[in-house]
Amino acid sequence: MPYEKPLALAVFNFDGETLCKKLGSMNPYYGMLLGQLNMFCNAGMMLEAIDGNVTVAIDDITEDSPRFYLTAQVKNKDFMNGAENWGDGLATLGMLCQRVEGNNYLLQTKENKVYLGVRDDMLYFASDYDVAKAGGRFSSLKDGSTLKSQAEGKLFYLSIDIDKLKESPLAKSSLASKGESAKEVLNYLDRLNISMGQNKSAQLEVTTKQKISDIIKMNLKK
């Protein structure tokens, strides 16, 4: 099932209203920009409504576009008012917008497409329709999962699956120029985790597929 073990998963806390106010006080043109965005698809209202955890999961990176979902807790759904008319404004930007089913909408350009909508108190964007229909709840942070326990209570959490990363087109092309030694090092690694706790201290953790002592012994024998 997709997104059970994503290539990358990030979780962070976001206060959209406070951020928008700060940006507006720093640059008066920001308010004008939000106004323009609201004319097309209520994007400014959408940003201000986010209040709580934001989760971004990338399941795979293909040569065309990544498979992903993003969910964000929102304190209101006012930005969805008039969503059925977004197509008129977005068409001027070369983008198609249409209701797919229920509260799911499709945004599409010539190259890419993304589904968005709101379910309960959760705003979601997803590259796959099955995830969109589930309201972005193909969550890798399900109860009892290792990722959920590691992300719990963190201001920021990022976890990267090294094996999946190695198989992505971008990593393959990069590793091709690094030689076999770089590939060999990555073969020992399982996940890379970066987190920031409530005390704002950052932590970097690299987990390996075998004990460090066993890896050292194997390399000493070579």
Beta strands, then each sheet from edge to edge (+ up, - down):
strand 1: 8-15
strand 2: 50-61
strand 3: 66-74
strand 4: 96-101
strand 5: 104-108
strand 6: 113-119
strand 7: 122-126
strand 8: 156-161
strand 9: 189-196
strand 10: 202-208
sheet 1: 4+ 5- 6+ 7- 3+ 2- 1+ 8- 9+ 10-
end
